[in-house]
Amino acid sequence: MNLFAAEESRNRDQARPLAARMRPQSLEEFTGQSHILGAGKLLRRMLDADKIGSMIFYGPPGVGKTSLAELIAKHTRRRFRKLNATMAGVKDVRELLAEADKRLSTQGVQTVVFIDELHRFSRSQQDILLPDVEAGTISLIGATTANPFFSLVAPLISRSQIFEFQELTTDDITGLLRRALTDPERGFGQHGVEVDADALAMIAELSDGDARRSLTSLEIAVLSVADSSRHVDVEVARESLQKRVVRFDPGGDDHYDVASAFIKSIRGSDPDAALYWLARMLESGEDPRFIARRLVISASEDIGNADPQGLLIATAAFQATETIGMPEVRINLAQATTYLACAPKSNASYTAIDAALQDIRTQSVLPVPMHLRDGHYKGAERLGHGKGYLYAHNDERGFVEQDYLGVEKQYYHPVNRGRESEFQVWVDQLRQSRRDATPGNSGSDD
């Protein structure tokens, strides 16, 4: 027996960072995620009934995925084993599964296998888990910051309950920080440090719902004054906060979710919201060309002919991104964003082409009417191609009553907004004129 084991353990604990020391020791200490862990919620009911299967914890970093997995194993008296998918190989996984199977067979104790960054496993590595998950040999808890429906194999998803973790609220973070300041064993309860309320609020606000980041910032602030005034004010808190880094993964949820919010804000005619999402993308390191491409698409999809100038401005912004880099191009992108957000909206062109494509894909293809066929080559006249075609510019109206399709179809329905309201009047007149000129047609819309 090591006579110094207690002292060695105490020394190791003191060397651990505050975020590690403040990990919750019980479900009652766990902060946040009340939407899945609160009274009567699914995960709480599963724990109370001691009926846990395999689960996927999906959410941003620093919100308690690892801590909750450990608490679940502790609460249900299961063995806890942890792997990190960035470092573990197939051999590690097989050894752990064999160990869990032996423990269940010989001791009747099930194992909670926690795999952090599960989305980093290849498909073949994920498949290795399936037999033991299926047989109930293990309770798999996989943690991932990537959308599991895109990053995990379907069989694993179908055998697991998915729980989406949310960023911690400012109140959650504040409560956690106060506990760290008053806890005499794991926190700073014996240090006599005074932290101003506004300094605490700043740390909580700027931690972006990440408990680990907030505790790290508090620890830096406290240790920086521990030998002097023992007083943490706003200035000390500001200096202790790391530079705010906006999460960015070019293939992850944030990338697509923020881009979606950006376009939907433009579509909803909210320039302020659109500028916020634009700023978030730029600050996170998003490629300005990606943003510019989305603007060009939106100019036709959401604004269309209600303001044809929108496409020109969006295209000009795209061209600017090819010749002007950051930070200056942010101004061009902001101009295009605010213009499109404030412009009248129409998706008539978008819905029109989709309706026409649907007909092409699902109905018999219409032949080109003889009078519209190419009549410029030798022999076309003998085939009757182009015969009877009326040149619209020969009419003083710039329009002739001529059939261009062979059947009557209406794909384009201009809206009564912006420039397109003028198109609506003109197109309605042209359609009616063609109907009136059609033999046997009374001119009625029926």
Number of C-alpha atoms within 10 A of each C-alpha: 4 6 7 9 10 10 10 12 11 11 11 10 15 14 11 12 15 21 20 15 17 21 20 16 14 14 16 7 12 17 20 22 20 14 16 17 20 13 11 12 12 15 21 17 16 14 15 13 10 13 10 20 17 21 21 24 24 21 21 21 20 19 20 25 25 19 17 22 23 25 18 20 21 16 14 16 14 18 17 18 15 16 18 16 21 13 10 14 14 15 10 11 19 14 11 17 20 13 13 23 20 15 16 16 12 8 9 11 17 22 24 27 25 27 25 21 18 26 22 19 21 15 13 10 18 18 15 14 16 15 11 16 18 16 9 17 21 25 25 26 28 27 26 23 21 21 15 22 10 12 18 21 16 14 12 20 16 9 16 20 17 17 19 18 20 18 19 22 19 20 14 16 28 21 15 20 22 15 17 22 22 16 13 12 13 21 22 19 15 12 14 12 18 14 20 14 12 13 19 21 17 19 26 28 17 18 24 20 23 21 29 21 21 26 25 20 23 27 20 18 26 23 16 18 15 15 8 8 10 17 16 24 16 18 11 18 24 17 13 19 19 15 9 11 11 14 16 16 14 11 10 15 16 20 16 13 11 16 21 13 16 27 24 17 20 27 24 15 19 17 19 14 19 25 20 15 19 23 16 18 23 17 14 16 14 18 13 23 17 13 21 24 17 17 27 21 16 23 32 22 19 27 30 26 27 26 21 16 17 26 22 14 21 27 19 16 28 25 15 19 23 12 8 15 12 11 8 11 18 19 12 19 26 17 16 24 30 18 19 30 28 15 22 21 26 26 21 22 20 15 15 16 13 13 15 14 12 11 13 12 10 8 9 8 9 11 9 13 14 16 17 16 15 14 18 10 8 7 10 14 13 9 10 14 20 17 16 11 16 16 11 13 10 10 10 8 8 9 14 17 16 18 17 12 12 12 7 10 8 9 13 17 17 23 18 16 18 18 18 23 15 15 18 16 12 11 15 12 12 14 15 15 16 16 20 15 15 14 8 8 12 11 15 8 8 5
